[in-house]
Amino acid sequence: MNVLLVNGSPHPKGCTYTALKEVAGALNLEGIRTDFFWIGNKALSGCIDCKQCVESRVCVFHDAVNEFLEKAAEYDGFVFGSPVHWGAACGGMTSFMDRAFYADFCGRGNRFWLKPAAAVVSARRAGTTATIDQMNKYFSLMQMPIITSRYWNIVHGAKPEDVQKDIEGLQTMRFLGRNMAYFLKCMEAGKQLAVPRPQHETVVFTNFIR
């Protein structure tokens, strides 16, 4: 079993990475393999609703989003981390998640279906719970079980050394890692017992006009 931790910060080894690393450590102690994926600090376009992903199942813009999509099917769970910028997930992470999940949703893919996910947020001060709510919406739409901790999945600090002093925040990350490991093991046990997955239905799209 393996988990991919996605670092949405423009800094490869900053506060968000420090939090994700604590989650990874807890997962590793439970026998879960972990890898990191950094979205980078180059400009990421937002989704332009071109619908090309309906056929290709990847985004029309070939950048970190498609690199991630190529890897995603190999993993059993995901942790997405973002710093708070202006009371929300940073712009790069928002564009990244918009396009990555839209490509799979519109392309009727199954890279993420029923795979557990969690959001981890770092901030100097405020905007953390709003950012978690924002990120969790992606998981809900993609039918991904959301893994929780004993508190909201947040750490505080303006630099990695500050996060290392956030004792409660780091403990929350460890709870999260252990909870995800438990859920993954339960899913694996279900597979061994041949528990059937939920039945699919043809998706119906409506709007407020019809």
N, C-alpha and C positions, 0 to 999 in steps of 0.2 A: 504494500500500500504506500502511496506517495502523495505529497501535497506540494503544490506550487504556491509560493508566496510572492505576490506581485507588489513591487515597490513603486508607488506612483509619485514619489518625491523627485524634484529635479536634482536632489543631492543623493548620490549613490550610497553614501554611508552616513546619513544624517539621523535625525530623530526618528523618522518613520522606520528606517532600516533597523535601528536599535530595538524598537518595539517588535518588529517582525522577527528579529533574531531570537528574542526571548521566547516567542511562540514556537519557533523552529526547534529550539533547545528542548522544550517540553515534549514536542512531538517525537523528536529523536529518542528521548528516554523511554518513550512508549513503543519504540520499534517502528515508527513511521519515517520513511525517507523524505527528505525535503530538498527542494531546489528554490533558488531565487530568480526572479525575472525583473529587471529594472527597465522601466519604460523609456528611460533616457531623458535628456534635457533639450532635445531638438524639438522644433515646433511640430505639433500634431494637429492636423486639421480636424474640425468637428465633422459630424455626419452631414452630408449634403442631400440625403434622401434620394439618391439616384437609383436605388433599387437594383443595382448591378449584383449585389450579394445574393439576390434571390436565386440566381442561376449558378454563380461561381462559389458561393458559400464563403467567400473572403471579401475583404474590402477593396474598393477600386483604388485606394491609396496604399501603396506598398511601403509600409514602414513598420514600426514596432508592433502595431496592431496585428498585422498578418504574421509576423514572427511569433507572436503569442498564440494566435489561432492554430498555427502549425504544431505547437507543442501541447495545447490544451487537452486534446483527446487522450493523451498519455497519463493524465493525472486523475486521482480519485477525489481530490478535494482542493479547495483554493482559499487563500487568505489574501485580501486586497487591502493595501495600506495607502493612506494619503495624509498629507499634512492639511491643516485648515488654512485656506486662503480666503479672506473676505467672508468668513462665516460659512464656508462650504468646501467641498473637495477642490483641490487645486485644478486649474484649467486643463493641464495636460492629462490628469487622471480622468476628469469628466469626459473629455473628448475620447480618450482611450476606451473607457467603459461603454460609452454611447455606441461607438463603432464596433467594438468586439462583440458585444452582446446582440446588437442589431443584426450583424452579419450572420450569427448563428440562428437567431430568431426568424429572420426573413428567409434564410436558406433552409429552414426546417431541419436544422442540424441537431445533433445530440451530444455535442461536446460537453455540455453542462447539465443536462437533464438528470435530476435526482442526486447530483454531486453536492456534498455539503460545502458551504462557503461562509466566510465571516469577513467583516470589515474591521480594520484597525485604524485608528485615527490619532495623530499627534498634533499638539497645538501648544503655543506659548501660554494661551490663557483660555479663550472662549471659542464657541462655535463647534464644539466636538459632537454633541448629541445630534445637532442638526445635520452634520456631515454623515454620521452613522445612518440616520434615517434616509438620507439621500442615497447612499450606497446600497443599503439593504433593499431598496426598491428594484434594483437590477436582479438581485437573487430571487425575489418573489416572483417576478415576471417569468424568469427562466425555470421555475419549479425546482429551485435549489434549496434544500433545507438550510436554514440559517442557524449557525452554531453560536451560542451565547457563552458568556463567562459569568462570574459572580457579581460583576459590575459592568458598566458600559466599557467597551473595548477601547480605552483611551489612555494615552500617556501625556504628561506635560513637560515642557522644557523648550528653551530656545536653542539648545545645542545638545549633542549626544550626552555630554557629561551631566547635563541637567536631568535627562531622562533616566540615567543610571541612578540618580538620587530619588527618583519617584518610586519609592518602595511599593506602594499600593498599586501603582500603575503596572509595574513589572510583574507583580503577583497576579494581577488580572490577566496579563498575557499568558502566564503559565497555566492558569485555570482554563483559559481558552484552548491552549494546545492540548491539554489532557482531555477536555470535553470533546474536541474534534477527534482525537485518537479513539476515544470510546465509541463515538458514533460510527467511525469508519470500521471498527472491529465488529460492531453490531451489524452493519451492512454486509460485511464479509461473511459473518455467521449466517445471515439470511440467504446469501448465495449458496452456501454449503448445504442449507436445508431446502434449497430449490423454492424459496418463497417467490411467487410470481410478482413481477413488477406491475404497477397500475396500468390499466388498459388505456390505450390512446383513443382519442376521438378526433374527427376532422375538426380543425379549428374554425370557428365562426367569427367573422369580423363584422361588427355593426358600428354605426355612428348615430348621432342624434337626429339625423334626417330620415333614416330608414331603420 
